[in-house]
Amino acid sequence: MNNAMTFDRLVAIDYSGSGSPTAANPGISVWSMSPEGVFLRIVEDPNRGRARIHWSRHNLNAWLGNLVTEKRQRTLIGIDHGFAWPVAAMPQPT
């Protein structure tokens, strides 16, 4: 019996938490693996005619929400993110 888990799609995200949630951030990039095993860079709106379009955290969140609910495909999402406590929430020295 083959119990291997399979996915229809693999998405890899290089994530950055810098800047505001709605600002375009060059530290965020999104890639998806083609059926042939080749990673393709995903841009927010390829019809804008720009060579490189940066994601915002807000737009990435909306895109991921649509991806997993509308497509109904088994999707594995990997995020390269250094989790850290927000500086604004840390106690300030007195």
C-alpha positions in Angstrom: 0.0 0.0 0.0 1.4 3.4 -1.0 0.7 5.9 1.8 2.8 8.7 0.3 1.2 12.1 0.5 0.9 13.8 -2.8 0.2 17.4 -3.7 -1.1 19.1 -6.8 1.1 22.2 -6.4 4.1 23.4 -4.4 4.4 27.1 -3.6 7.6 28.5 -2.0 7.7 31.9 -0.4 10.7 34.0 0.6 9.1 36.3 3.2 10.1 39.5 4.9 8.2 41.3 7.7 9.9 44.6 7.1 7.9 47.7 6.3 4.2 48.2 6.6 1.8 45.3 5.7 0.4 47.2 2.6 3.8 48.4 1.2 5.4 46.7 -1.8 8.3 44.8 -0.3 11.3 43.6 -2.4 12.1 41.1 0.3 9.0 39.0 -0.6 9.0 36.7 -3.6 6.7 33.8 -4.5 7.5 30.8 -6.6 5.3 27.9 -7.8 6.6 24.6 -9.2 5.3 23.6 -12.7 4.2 20.0 -13.4 7.6 19.5 -15.0 9.4 20.4 -11.7 10.5 23.9 -12.7 10.0 26.7 -10.3 8.3 29.8 -11.8 8.3 33.2 -10.2 4.8 34.4 -9.5 4.1 38.2 -9.8 1.0 40.0 -8.5 -0.2 41.2 -11.8 1.6 40.1 -14.9 -0.6 42.4 -17.0 0.9 45.6 -15.5 3.8 45.4 -17.9 6.6 45.6 -15.3 9.6 43.4 -15.3 9.4 42.9 -11.5 6.5 43.6 -9.2 7.0 43.4 -5.5 4.4 41.8 -3.2 3.0 43.4 0.0 2.2 41.2 3.0 -1.4 42.1 2.6 -1.5 41.1 -1.1 0.3 37.9 -0.4 -2.2 37.0 2.4 -5.1 37.6 0.0 -3.5 35.6 -2.8 -2.8 32.6 -0.5 -6.4 32.7 0.7 -7.7 32.6 -2.8 -5.2 29.9 -3.8 -6.3 27.4 -1.2 -10.0 28.1 -1.3 -10.8 28.7 -5.0 -8.5 26.2 -6.8 -9.4 23.2 -4.6 -6.0 21.6 -5.2 -3.8 20.0 -2.7 -1.2 22.6 -2.1 2.0 22.5 -0.1 3.1 26.0 0.9 6.6 26.5 2.3 7.6 29.9 3.8 11.1 31.0 4.5 10.5 33.3 7.4 12.5 34.2 10.5 9.8 34.4 13.1 10.4 37.1 15.6 8.5 39.1 18.2 7.5 42.5 16.8 9.8 45.3 18.1 6.8 47.5 18.9 5.4 44.9 21.2 8.6 44.5 23.2 9.0 46.2 26.6 11.0 49.4 26.2 13.9 50.0 28.6 13.3 52.6 31.3 
